[in-house]
């Protein structure tokens, strides 16, 4: 506990309970808005929540991070009797925080951190599930309440790995995202929970319209304090922009993620209770300009999400073609967060204020609709912009939510939940130089990344057994080169079943399925088997038997100068293609003006023949 929360205004002493240890602490954050609508079990003006990682991969003798908090007690104090932790399936008490005398809680946020809970001590092995019930007893407005919060923690194996790849979540909200409908987690706890799930890094992307300049400085400080040599917490922001690229109040809002930022960037002129009520939200172009000034990098947030209708507004509508066009005009716009959240299950029966137990879940049959739409849109953008690199990323978009995601559906005190959580969707980045903030940002900037919910599938181009291109690279098309695929999974996600190459050019997208099997598999094919002329982009989708997938970024294959027939080679077939085109109305050449005269004529065929047979000058791309 040597570096925990030392900057906070008041530290309560740690409390030891058997082999467990508690650390209560608080933050007197200012109330920017009215108290949030209940995301958690709640009494008037206050919210109650407990959290733990949905899966723990930290080893059987390591500490599982557990936290409980009370929010908004500064508005109306309460008297805390105890917080107790039980095994929910056996009702065995495993830890109890019992202040004597009862504690007055009157802070903006009051947390209680439980230390010393390890799987082995509870008799658990990999594959088991730790089921907890957290009971909070307190007096509020002269009435005694007992709240119960249920958590389930899978004891998981390590994530499947490939050398040089580091997994992280590009989209996470902490308590600085504090508005009428949203809240978030405690940064250090969230970092430790993320690392417990197997992640190596996570980006804090709190809403710019919630964050003040002073709070941005705090986010940077908290990110630094929560980072270690094995886990990095990166400061970032999520921006709300007017979707018609004008500064007005009427239009819908779209969201944008910004990474690699050093200085605060303004949200709307006034902090709203929710972003659809912002005064003159900023334009997409202006926000991108500010990110560019800091040499940052930007991704579209959940651009294919189904909008939520609120009065005359749509909250978070799909990005339009004009939005993409405006964004692509900026050199720091890197791509799309096509994989956002993994809500495979839900409990849509409202949970009452005294009890938050979403288990068991009900399966959502169409949970993947948004990211399937995102793949279609991504391929369309690739084909229409082959001269520009566009990347993909994935993030859970969790608001705290280490165990599951809670939300208010009715505007009343009832709360529902789904099983999205920290790291259930994430992005693996290739960092041959090691785990540093700068290397992570550079990987996102250059597309050295794979969006995934479990497995990893990588793609590279090899020539004579040597790697000449990796994900994010652009090279000339050579038909004899090999596309090499390597993929890994684990028993948790299921055996690999197939790799699907998405082959995209201006005429559309084709897919090339290739069989995979087992938990580790590789396959390669000649580029000529893609049967699609350059320029093109090729990216890899990897699938498992349990329905998990990964999505690599592309390798771009450009036209080879003088390659008239588009087979990736310069041979006699190319002047033949030109002669057939000129004199017999044959197919138009892919690269047909090798002498760079500005026209296609018999001189181009002669130029190629001279190059092939007489060591003449090399062909030029017009």
Backbone torsions as a table, in degrees:
resi	resn	phi	psi	omega
1	UNK	NA	18.9	-169.5
2	UNK	-65.8	-27.3	-175.6
3	UNK	-116.9	16.1	-168.9
4	UNK	-85.5	121.0	165.1
5	UNK	59.4	23.3	-175.7
6	UNK	-64.7	-22.6	-176.4
7	UNK	-82.3	-11.8	-174.8
8	UNK	-71.3	161.6	-171.1
9	UNK	-69.8	-25.7	-178.1
10	UNK	-149.8	132.7	176.5
11	UNK	-113.9	120.4	173.4
12	UNK	-82.1	151.5	-179.5
13	UNK	-65.1	147.4	174.5
14	UNK	-64.7	145.9	-179.5
15	UNK	-117.6	126.6	-178.3
16	UNK	-96.0	133.0	177.8
17	UNK	-133.9	95.9	-175.6
18	UNK	63.5	-128.2	177.9
19	UNK	-84.6	-3.4	-177.9
20	UNK	-94.7	158.8	175.6
21	UNK	-139.2	136.0	179.0
22	UNK	-107.7	147.7	172.7
23	UNK	-132.0	100.6	173.9
24	UNK	-82.6	143.5	177.0
25	UNK	-157.8	167.7	-176.6
26	UNK	-149.2	166.3	172.3
27	UNK	-135.1	131.2	178.0
28	UNK	-91.8	67.1	-178.6
29	UNK	-74.4	145.4	178.6
30	UNK	-70.4	148.0	175.5
31	UNK	-82.4	106.5	-179.7
32	UNK	-77.8	-30.0	-177.4
33	UNK	-135.5	-176.9	171.1
34	UNK	-66.4	162.1	-179.0
35	UNK	-54.6	145.2	-177.6
36	UNK	-62.6	146.7	169.0
37	UNK	-59.6	146.9	-169.9
38	UNK	-63.2	117.1	167.6
39	UNK	-94.7	-14.6	-172.5
40	UNK	-134.3	167.0	172.5
41	UNK	-50.6	142.9	-161.4
42	UNK	-153.8	146.6	165.3
43	UNK	-112.6	176.1	-178.2
44	UNK	-52.1	121.7	173.1
45	UNK	79.3	-6.1	-173.7
46	UNK	-128.3	150.4	176.7
47	UNK	-121.4	146.2	179.7
48	UNK	-126.6	137.3	-174.5
49	UNK	-154.2	146.8	169.8
50	UNK	-130.0	151.9	-174.5
51	UNK	-149.9	153.2	177.0
52	UNK	-161.8	157.3	179.8
53	UNK	-63.6	141.5	-179.4
54	UNK	-67.9	-25.3	174.7
55	UNK	-139.7	143.2	-179.8
56	UNK	-119.6	116.0	-179.1
57	UNK	-113.6	19.5	-172.4
58	UNK	-84.7	0.3	-177.8
59	UNK	104.0	154.2	-172.1
60	UNK	-73.1	-18.3	-178.9
61	UNK	-111.5	14.7	179.0
62	UNK	-99.6	161.2	-175.5
63	UNK	-78.1	127.3	173.4
64	UNK	-85.3	120.9	-179.8
65	UNK	-70.4	129.3	178.4
66	UNK	-131.9	136.2	179.9
67	UNK	-140.6	148.0	173.9
68	UNK	-130.5	139.4	177.3
69	UNK	-139.6	157.6	173.4
70	UNK	-123.3	128.7	-176.3
71	UNK	-114.8	141.9	171.9
72	UNK	74.6	21.7	175.4
73	UNK	-73.2	-9.8	174.3
74	UNK	-68.4	-21.4	177.9
75	UNK	-78.1	-38.2	-176.7
76	UNK	-150.7	99.9	-173.9
77	UNK	-61.5	159.2	175.1
78	UNK	-132.3	166.7	177.9
79	UNK	-111.7	116.3	-176.4
80	UNK	-90.0	125.6	176.6
81	UNK	-88.7	-56.2	178.8
82	UNK	-163.3	162.5	166.8
83	UNK	-125.9	122.9	-176.0
84	UNK	-122.9	145.5	-177.6
85	UNK	-118.6	121.4	-177.4
86	UNK	-120.2	152.1	164.4
87	UNK	-74.8	114.1	-169.9
88	UNK	-68.4	-24.6	-178.9
89	UNK	-84.4	-22.7	179.7
90	UNK	-115.5	-10.7	-176.2
91	UNK	63.9	22.1	177.8
92	UNK	-77.9	128.3	176.2
93	UNK	-75.3	126.1	179.9
94	UNK	-113.3	-19.7	177.1
95	UNK	-164.0	149.0	179.9
96	UNK	-147.6	126.1	173.3
97	UNK	-98.2	116.5	-169.9
98	UNK	-135.8	80.6	-178.5
99	UNK	-64.7	143.7	-179.0
100	UNK	-135.6	111.5	5.1
101	UNK	-75.6	176.2	178.1
102	UNK	-54.3	143.7	-171.4
103	UNK	-94.9	133.3	170.9
104	UNK	-81.4	124.3	177.4
105	UNK	-109.7	116.7	-176.1
106	UNK	-139.9	38.3	-176.9
107	UNK	-109.2	161.0	174.4
108	UNK	-58.5	-46.1	172.8
109	UNK	-139.7	130.7	174.4
110	UNK	-121.6	125.0	-179.5
111	UNK	-112.6	154.2	170.6
112	UNK	-131.2	116.2	-179.1
113	UNK	-102.0	128.4	178.2
114	UNK	-100.0	127.0	177.6
115	UNK	-116.1	153.7	171.6
116	UNK	96.5	5.5	177.0
117	UNK	-88.7	107.6	179.4
118	UNK	-120.8	150.3	-173.4
119	UNK	-60.1	-43.8	-174.9
120	UNK	-61.2	-40.2	-179.2
121	UNK	-63.8	-25.4	177.9
122	UNK	-93.7	7.6	178.0
123	UNK	74.5	27.4	-175.7
124	UNK	-104.2	148.6	176.1
125	UNK	-125.9	168.4	177.2
126	UNK	-57.2	131.1	-176.4
127	UNK	103.2	-18.2	177.9
128	UNK	-82.9	167.9	176.7
129	UNK	-125.0	126.7	174.7
130	UNK	-87.7	118.7	-178.7
131	UNK	-108.3	119.5	-175.6
132	UNK	-115.9	146.5	168.0
133	UNK	-123.7	121.7	179.8
134	UNK	-103.4	121.7	-176.9
135	UNK	-112.7	123.0	179.0
136	UNK	-115.1	122.7	-179.4
137	UNK	-112.4	126.4	-176.0
138	UNK	-156.8	164.6	176.0
139	UNK	-111.5	127.3	-178.8
140	UNK	-132.7	121.0	-179.4
141	UNK	54.0	45.8	175.4
142	UNK	70.1	5.8	179.1
143	UNK	-113.0	133.4	177.3
144	UNK	-84.5	134.3	-179.6
145	UNK	-125.5	151.1	170.2
146	UNK	-128.8	115.3	179.4
147	UNK	-104.6	141.9	178.1
148	UNK	-121.2	133.6	178.8
149	UNK	-128.9	127.5	-175.1
150	UNK	-105.0	137.9	179.9
151	UNK	-134.0	146.5	173.6
152	UNK	-129.5	128.4	-175.0
153	UNK	-122.6	113.6	175.9
154	UNK	-76.0	137.2	173.1
155	UNK	-92.4	105.6	-167.4
156	UNK	-108.2	160.7	173.6
157	UNK	-78.9	169.5	175.1
158	UNK	-59.9	152.6	174.1
159	UNK	-68.5	148.0	174.9
160	UNK	-61.8	143.8	-172.0
161	UNK	-134.1	155.0	171.0
162	UNK	-130.9	144.5	-175.4
163	UNK	-57.6	130.5	175.3
164	UNK	88.1	-5.3	-177.9
165	UNK	-101.7	134.7	-178.1
166	UNK	-125.6	130.1	-175.1
167	UNK	-93.2	141.5	178.8
168	UNK	-157.4	164.7	-179.1
169	UNK	-106.4	121.1	-176.1
170	UNK	-83.9	-2.6	-169.8
171	UNK	-147.5	101.7	-178.7
172	UNK	-145.7	144.2	-178.4
173	UNK	-116.9	132.9	174.0
174	UNK	-104.5	-170.4	-175.0
175	UNK	-69.6	-3.8	173.4
176	UNK	-73.4	-15.4	170.5
177	UNK	-87.3	79.3	-172.8
178	UNK	-120.4	104.3	177.1
179	UNK	-146.7	-169.3	-172.1
180	UNK	-56.4	-36.7	-172.6
181	UNK	-111.0	-11.7	-169.3
182	UNK	-133.5	151.1	172.4
183	UNK	-142.6	-161.5	179.5
184	UNK	-167.9	-168.0	-172.3
185	UNK	-98.3	172.7	174.7
186	UNK	-81.1	124.9	-167.7
187	UNK	-56.2	-46.0	-178.4
188	UNK	-66.1	-44.4	177.1
189	UNK	-59.5	-45.0	-179.4
190	UNK	-60.3	-39.8	178.1
191	UNK	-62.8	-44.6	-179.1
192	UNK	-69.7	-36.0	175.7
193	UNK	-64.8	-42.2	178.8
194	UNK	-62.3	-43.8	178.1
195	UNK	-63.8	-34.0	178.3
196	UNK	-64.4	-29.4	179.2
197	UNK	-79.4	-6.9	178.9
198	UNK	109.8	2.4	-179.1
199	UNK	-81.8	155.6	178.7
200	UNK	-105.2	-15.8	-178.8
201	UNK	-160.9	162.6	175.7
202	UNK	-154.1	142.0	177.9
203	UNK	-98.9	126.3	171.4
204	UNK	-81.0	119.9	-177.1
205	UNK	-128.4	63.2	179.3
206	UNK	-70.1	156.0	-175.4
207	UNK	-65.6	129.1	-179.7
208	UNK	-62.7	-30.0	-178.4
209	UNK	-76.8	-10.0	173.9
210	UNK	-96.3	-20.4	-169.0
211	UNK	-96.6	129.2	174.9
212	UNK	-92.7	166.6	176.5
213	UNK	-55.8	-41.1	179.7
214	UNK	-65.9	-39.0	179.4
215	UNK	-69.4	-32.3	175.3
216	UNK	-61.9	-40.7	175.8
217	UNK	-62.3	-37.7	177.2
218	UNK	-65.8	-40.8	179.2
219	UNK	-60.3	-42.8	178.5
220	UNK	-64.3	-42.0	179.3
221	UNK	-64.7	-46.9	-179.5
222	UNK	-62.6	-37.8	178.8
223	UNK	-63.6	-43.4	178.7
224	UNK	-64.7	-44.3	-179.2
225	UNK	-66.4	-26.9	-177.3
226	UNK	-91.0	-3.0	-178.4
227	UNK	-93.8	149.2	177.2
228	UNK	-134.9	-175.5	177.7
229	UNK	-69.8	-18.4	-178.5
230	UNK	-110.0	-5.5	179.1
231	UNK	-149.2	134.7	179.9
232	UNK	-119.4	131.1	172.2
233	UNK	-107.5	117.9	-173.3
234	UNK	-103.1	133.0	175.4
235	UNK	-78.7	135.1	175.9
236	UNK	-152.2	-175.0	179.6
237	UNK	-142.2	152.0	169.2
238	UNK	-111.8	125.0	-173.6
239	UNK	-103.3	147.2	173.5
240	UNK	-107.8	124.5	-177.9
241	UNK	-124.7	148.1	174.1
242	UNK	-65.1	128.5	-169.7
243	UNK	-76.4	-6.7	174.2
244	UNK	-105.9	14.5	174.7
245	UNK	61.9	30.3	173.0
246	UNK	-128.9	153.0	179.4
247	UNK	-85.3	92.6	173.2
248	UNK	-147.8	172.7	-174.2
249	UNK	-94.0	-14.1	-164.3
250	UNK	-83.1	-35.4	-166.3
251	UNK	-83.0	166.7	-178.9
252	UNK	-68.8	166.4	-176.8
253	UNK	-114.7	138.7	170.8
254	UNK	-116.1	160.7	-175.6
255	UNK	-117.1	153.0	-175.4
256	UNK	-143.4	133.8	176.5
257	UNK	-94.2	136.9	177.0
258	UNK	-122.9	128.9	-179.3
259	UNK	-122.5	162.0	177.1
260	UNK	72.0	28.9	-176.4
261	UNK	-93.4	141.9	174.3
262	UNK	-107.3	-33.8	-174.7
263	UNK	-114.9	153.2	177.3
264	UNK	-62.1	140.6	174.8
265	UNK	-120.4	131.4	-173.8
266	UNK	-63.0	140.7	164.3
267	UNK	-88.9	-150.2	173.4
268	UNK	-59.8	163.5	-174.3
269	UNK	-63.2	-30.1	176.1
270	UNK	-125.9	148.8	-179.3
271	UNK	-78.5	117.3	-175.0
272	UNK	-87.8	168.4	171.2
273	UNK	-73.0	-27.6	169.0
274	UNK	-157.0	156.4	-164.8
275	UNK	-67.7	-23.7	178.3
276	UNK	-66.9	-14.5	178.7
277	UNK	-102.0	16.8	-178.0
278	UNK	-68.2	149.5	172.2
279	UNK	-86.3	117.8	175.7
280	UNK	46.7	66.8	175.8
281	UNK	-60.7	153.2	-173.2
282	UNK	-75.4	160.5	179.5
283	UNK	-79.6	156.6	176.9
284	UNK	-60.0	-43.0	-179.1
285	UNK	-62.9	-40.3	-179.7
286	UNK	-66.0	-42.7	179.5
287	UNK	-64.0	-44.9	178.6
288	UNK	-61.7	-36.0	177.6
289	UNK	-63.8	-39.3	178.8
290	UNK	-68.3	-39.0	177.8
291	UNK	-66.0	-40.6	178.8
292	UNK	-62.4	-37.7	-179.6
293	UNK	-62.5	-24.5	178.0
294	UNK	-98.6	8.6	-177.5
295	UNK	56.1	41.4	177.6
296	UNK	-89.7	-169.2	179.2
297	UNK	-141.1	145.7	-173.8
298	UNK	-130.9	145.1	173.9
299	UNK	-130.7	145.0	174.0
300	UNK	-68.6	129.6	177.6
301	UNK	-82.6	131.5	174.7
302	UNK	29.0	58.2	-171.8
303	UNK	-69.3	-16.5	-179.9
304	UNK	-110.9	17.3	179.0
305	UNK	-67.7	146.7	175.3
306	UNK	-70.9	129.7	-175.8
307	UNK	-69.8	156.9	173.8
308	UNK	-106.6	124.4	-177.7
309	UNK	-85.4	131.1	177.5
310	UNK	-137.0	105.5	-176.2
311	UNK	54.8	-124.3	-178.9
312	UNK	-88.9	0.5	-177.2
313	UNK	-103.3	154.9	163.7
314	UNK	-106.9	123.7	177.6
315	UNK	-84.8	122.2	177.8
316	UNK	56.6	60.7	176.6
317	UNK	-71.7	167.0	174.2
318	UNK	-62.0	146.3	173.8
319	UNK	-65.1	139.3	177.3
320	UNK	-90.9	168.0	176.1
321	UNK	-59.3	-34.1	178.3
322	UNK	-68.8	-37.8	176.4
323	UNK	-59.1	-45.9	179.5
324	UNK	-63.9	-40.6	179.8
325	UNK	-62.7	-43.6	178.2
326	UNK	-63.0	-41.8	-178.1
327	UNK	-68.0	-42.5	-177.5
328	UNK	-67.5	-14.1	174.9
329	UNK	-72.7	-13.8	179.8
330	UNK	-97.3	132.0	-178.9
331	UNK	-69.9	-16.3	-178.5
332	UNK	-96.7	0.6	174.0
333	UNK	-77.7	113.9	-172.2
334	UNK	-93.3	-32.2	-177.9
335	UNK	163.8	-150.3	-168.1
336	UNK	-122.6	137.4	168.5
337	UNK	-86.5	82.7	-176.0
338	UNK	-79.2	-24.4	-179.5
339	UNK	-106.0	100.0	-174.6
340	UNK	-128.9	117.7	-178.4
341	UNK	70.1	154.2	172.5
342	UNK	-135.4	82.1	-176.8
343	UNK	-98.2	78.1	-178.8
344	UNK	-82.7	-19.7	-174.4
345	UNK	-144.9	159.6	-178.5
346	UNK	-152.3	163.0	165.8
347	UNK	-120.5	99.0	-174.8
348	UNK	-92.9	3.8	172.0
349	UNK	-84.5	117.3	-173.6
350	UNK	-54.7	136.3	-179.2
351	UNK	-92.8	133.2	-176.2
352	UNK	-73.8	166.4	-173.3
353	UNK	-63.5	-26.1	-177.0
354	UNK	-90.1	0.5	-170.7
355	UNK	-155.6	124.0	175.8
356	UNK	-119.8	95.5	-179.6
357	UNK	-137.7	98.0	-177.4
358	UNK	-86.7	0.1	-175.5
359	UNK	-90.9	140.5	-1.0
360	UNK	-80.7	162.2	179.7
361	UNK	-82.7	159.1	168.9
362	UNK	-110.1	132.5	-174.6
363	UNK	-72.7	140.9	176.1
364	UNK	-102.0	112.1	-171.3
365	UNK	-68.5	-31.9	-175.8
366	UNK	-109.6	31.4	-175.0
367	UNK	-60.5	-26.9	-173.4
368	UNK	-92.1	8.2	-174.9
369	UNK	-57.9	-43.7	-174.2
370	UNK	-63.9	-45.4	-176.8
371	UNK	-78.2	-23.4	171.1
372	UNK	-67.0	-40.5	173.6
373	UNK	-62.5	-37.4	178.9
374	UNK	-63.2	-37.0	177.5
375	UNK	-63.7	-44.8	178.9
376	UNK	-59.9	-46.5	-179.8
377	UNK	-65.1	-40.9	179.7
378	UNK	-60.2	-45.7	179.2
379	UNK	-64.0	-35.9	176.4
380	UNK	-62.8	-44.6	-179.9
381	UNK	-66.6	-38.7	176.7
382	UNK	-58.8	-49.5	-177.0
383	UNK	-63.9	-30.3	-178.4
384	UNK	-87.8	-9.2	-175.4
385	UNK	-137.9	51.4	-173.8
386	UNK	-67.9	-17.7	177.4
387	UNK	-85.6	1.0	-178.1
388	UNK	-131.7	134.9	178.3
389	UNK	-77.9	133.1	175.6
390	UNK	-131.3	130.7	-172.5
391	UNK	-114.4	172.0	175.8
392	UNK	-124.5	155.4	178.5
393	UNK	-146.8	168.5	178.9
394	UNK	-141.7	141.6	177.6
395	UNK	-153.9	154.3	-175.4
396	UNK	-77.0	-22.2	-177.6
397	UNK	56.9	38.1	-179.8
398	UNK	-81.0	147.5	174.8
399	UNK	-110.5	84.6	-165.2
400	UNK	75.5	-102.6	164.8
401	UNK	46.1	57.6	176.1
402	UNK	-78.6	-25.3	-176.6
403	UNK	-105.8	-45.8	173.0
404	UNK	-162.7	169.6	-173.0
405	UNK	-104.2	127.2	177.4
406	UNK	-106.8	150.8	-179.0
407	UNK	-157.2	156.8	179.6
408	UNK	-98.2	127.4	-176.3
409	UNK	-107.3	-19.0	-170.2
410	UNK	-119.4	-7.1	-175.0
411	UNK	79.6	0.6	178.9
412	UNK	-103.2	-156.6	-179.1
413	UNK	-87.5	2.0	-178.5
414	UNK	-86.2	143.0	-174.3
415	UNK	-127.8	141.1	174.0
416	UNK	-117.7	177.1	-174.8
417	UNK	-151.2	155.2	166.1
418	UNK	-133.2	171.8	-170.8
419	UNK	-92.4	15.7	171.8
420	UNK	-66.2	146.9	-179.1
421	UNK	-163.3	170.9	179.6
422	UNK	-47.8	125.2	170.8
423	UNK	78.9	-2.1	178.7
424	UNK	-64.3	-30.3	164.8
425	UNK	-119.5	135.4	-179.0
426	UNK	-154.2	-178.4	-176.3
427	UNK	-128.9	124.0	173.4
428	UNK	-92.9	134.2	-179.9
429	UNK	-120.0	146.8	-178.9
430	UNK	-90.9	116.7	-175.0
431	UNK	-128.2	77.2	178.8
432	UNK	-62.9	-22.0	178.8
433	UNK	-87.8	1.9	177.7
434	UNK	99.3	173.3	-172.9
435	UNK	-84.1	98.3	172.7
436	UNK	-136.3	158.2	178.7
437	UNK	-58.4	-45.0	-178.1
438	UNK	-62.3	-42.3	-179.6
439	UNK	-65.8	-36.9	178.0
440	UNK	-64.0	-47.6	179.9
441	UNK	-61.8	-42.7	179.0
442	UNK	-62.3	-38.2	178.5
443	UNK	-64.8	-40.9	176.4
444	UNK	-66.6	-36.1	-179.7
445	UNK	-67.8	-35.5	-173.4
446	UNK	-105.3	8.6	174.0
447	UNK	72.6	21.5	175.4
448	UNK	-83.5	66.3	-167.9
449	UNK	-151.0	154.4	178.3
450	UNK	-134.6	124.3	173.6
451	UNK	-86.6	134.3	-172.4
452	UNK	-155.8	159.4	166.4
453	UNK	-117.6	16.4	175.7
454	UNK	169.9	-70.7	-176.7
455	UNK	-72.9	167.3	173.1
456	UNK	-127.8	134.3	174.0
457	UNK	-133.3	121.1	-178.2
458	UNK	-110.7	160.5	-175.9
459	UNK	-136.9	136.2	173.6
460	UNK	-148.9	163.4	177.3
461	UNK	-107.6	131.1	-179.9
462	UNK	-120.4	143.1	175.6
463	UNK	-131.9	120.7	-178.2
464	UNK	53.0	44.8	176.4
465	UNK	71.3	4.4	178.0
466	UNK	-107.3	138.2	177.8
467	UNK	-74.5	123.8	178.9
468	UNK	-114.5	-9.7	178.1
469	UNK	-157.1	143.1	175.9
470	UNK	-123.4	175.6	176.9
471	UNK	-50.3	129.4	-179.8
472	UNK	97.6	-10.0	-177.4
473	UNK	-87.8	162.0	173.8
474	UNK	-128.7	124.9	-179.3
475	UNK	-139.0	161.4	173.8
476	UNK	-65.7	142.9	178.1
477	UNK	-68.1	124.9	173.7
478	UNK	-131.0	112.1	-172.8
479	UNK	-60.0	-27.4	-177.9
480	UNK	-82.1	-14.4	178.2
481	UNK	-65.8	158.6	-179.0
482	UNK	-106.7	136.7	167.5
483	UNK	-90.2	117.9	-175.9
484	UNK	-110.4	129.9	-176.7
485	UNK	-117.2	134.0	172.5
486	UNK	-129.9	131.9	-176.5
487	UNK	-138.6	148.1	177.3
488	UNK	-137.7	148.9	174.1
489	UNK	-141.8	-165.4	177.1
490	UNK	-149.7	170.9	179.1
491	UNK	-61.1	-27.6	178.3
492	UNK	-62.4	-38.5	-175.5
493	UNK	-102.2	-11.6	177.0
494	UNK	98.2	160.7	179.7
495	UNK	-64.3	148.4	174.5
496	UNK	-65.8	141.2	179.2
497	UNK	-117.3	-40.5	180.0
498	UNK	-162.9	155.8	169.0
499	UNK	-110.3	137.0	178.7
500	UNK	-121.0	117.9	175.0
501	UNK	-85.7	122.8	172.4
502	UNK	-92.1	116.6	-175.8
503	UNK	-111.3	112.4	-168.3
504	UNK	-121.4	126.5	166.7
505	UNK	-138.3	-170.1	-173.1
506	UNK	-63.7	-21.6	-179.0
507	UNK	-87.8	-6.3	178.4
508	UNK	134.1	-165.0	-176.3
509	UNK	-120.0	134.2	168.0
510	UNK	-120.6	157.3	178.6
511	UNK	-120.0	142.1	179.6
512	UNK	-120.9	104.4	179.1
513	UNK	-80.5	139.7	177.7
514	UNK	-132.1	132.4	-176.3
515	UNK	-71.8	140.7	170.8
516	UNK	-128.4	162.7	177.9
517	UNK	-156.3	161.2	178.1
518	UNK	75.1	-166.1	179.8
519	UNK	-97.8	-8.3	175.0
520	UNK	-146.8	128.6	-173.3
521	UNK	-152.9	152.1	176.6
522	UNK	-143.4	153.3	179.8
523	UNK	-157.8	153.3	176.5
524	UNK	-143.6	152.7	176.7
525	UNK	-141.6	153.5	173.0
526	UNK	-65.7	143.7	178.1
527	UNK	-59.4	-29.9	-179.7
528	UNK	-58.9	-23.9	-179.1
529	UNK	-74.8	-6.6	176.9
530	UNK	-69.2	-23.4	175.6
531	UNK	54.8	41.3	179.7
532	UNK	-146.2	127.3	-176.7
533	UNK	-72.1	149.9	175.0
534	UNK	-73.2	159.6	0.5
535	UNK	-76.9	147.2	179.7
536	UNK	-152.4	165.1	175.4
537	UNK	-121.6	137.2	-178.8
538	UNK	-125.1	126.0	175.5
539	UNK	-135.7	164.2	-167.4
540	UNK	-116.9	128.8	169.3
541	UNK	-108.3	129.7	-179.8
542	UNK	-115.1	134.7	-176.5
543	UNK	-123.3	151.2	175.6
544	UNK	-121.3	167.9	-178.4
545	UNK	-65.9	-23.4	-179.3
546	UNK	-92.2	6.1	175.9
547	UNK	90.0	12.7	176.7
548	UNK	-90.5	153.6	-174.4
549	UNK	-144.6	158.5	168.3
550	UNK	-132.1	152.1	-177.0
551	UNK	-130.4	110.0	179.5
552	UNK	-81.4	162.0	167.7
553	UNK	-79.8	165.7	-172.2
554	UNK	-81.5	166.6	157.6
555	UNK	-111.0	131.4	-179.4
556	UNK	-95.8	134.2	-179.8
557	UNK	-117.3	113.1	-175.7
558	UNK	-93.5	163.3	178.3
559	UNK	-61.4	137.5	170.5
560	UNK	-85.3	125.3	-176.7
561	UNK	-57.7	128.2	180.0
562	UNK	88.4	-3.3	-179.9
563	UNK	-81.1	82.1	-172.7
564	UNK	-65.1	-38.3	-175.9
565	UNK	-94.3	0.9	172.1
566	UNK	72.7	24.6	179.6
567	UNK	-94.3	5.2	178.1
568	UNK	82.8	6.5	-178.2
569	UNK	-129.4	155.5	170.6
570	UNK	-105.8	114.1	-177.6
571	UNK	-150.0	179.1	-179.7
572	UNK	-59.8	-21.6	179.1
573	UNK	-63.3	-23.8	-177.7
574	UNK	-75.3	-47.9	173.7
575	UNK	-63.9	-31.0	175.3
576	UNK	-62.2	-42.7	177.7
577	UNK	-59.4	-42.2	-179.5
578	UNK	-65.3	-44.7	-179.4
579	UNK	-63.1	-41.1	178.8
580	UNK	-63.7	-39.5	179.0
581	UNK	-67.5	-43.5	-175.7
582	UNK	-69.9	-42.8	-169.7
583	UNK	-107.0	-16.3	-175.3
584	UNK	-128.0	11.2	178.4
585	UNK	67.0	28.0	178.9
586	UNK	-70.5	-175.9	-177.4
587	UNK	-63.1	143.6	179.8
588	UNK	-64.7	141.4	-179.7
589	UNK	-69.9	149.6	175.5
590	UNK	-73.0	-47.1	174.9
591	UNK	-129.3	99.3	-164.4
592	UNK	-115.6	6.0	-179.0
593	UNK	-126.0	62.4	-173.4
594	UNK	-65.2	-22.7	178.3
595	UNK	-89.3	1.0	173.6
596	UNK	58.3	41.1	179.7
597	UNK	-88.9	-10.7	-177.6
598	UNK	92.2	1.8	177.4
599	UNK	-148.4	159.6	177.3
600	UNK	-103.0	117.5	180.0
601	UNK	-148.9	-175.6	-176.3
602	UNK	-61.9	-23.6	178.1
603	UNK	-62.0	-29.2	178.8
604	UNK	-70.3	-39.3	177.2
605	UNK	-64.4	-43.2	178.8
606	UNK	-62.7	-40.6	179.8
607	UNK	-58.6	-45.2	180.0
608	UNK	-67.0	-41.5	179.1
609	UNK	-61.7	-41.4	178.7
610	UNK	-63.1	-37.8	178.7
611	UNK	-68.2	-42.5	-175.0
612	UNK	-71.9	-42.5	-169.6
613	UNK	-106.6	-15.7	-174.4
614	UNK	-129.3	16.7	178.5
615	UNK	56.3	37.4	177.7
616	UNK	-71.6	-179.0	-178.2
617	UNK	-61.3	148.0	-177.7
618	UNK	-68.8	148.3	177.2
619	UNK	-65.3	153.3	-178.1
620	UNK	-115.0	144.6	174.3
621	UNK	-86.4	120.8	177.1
622	UNK	-83.4	NA	NA
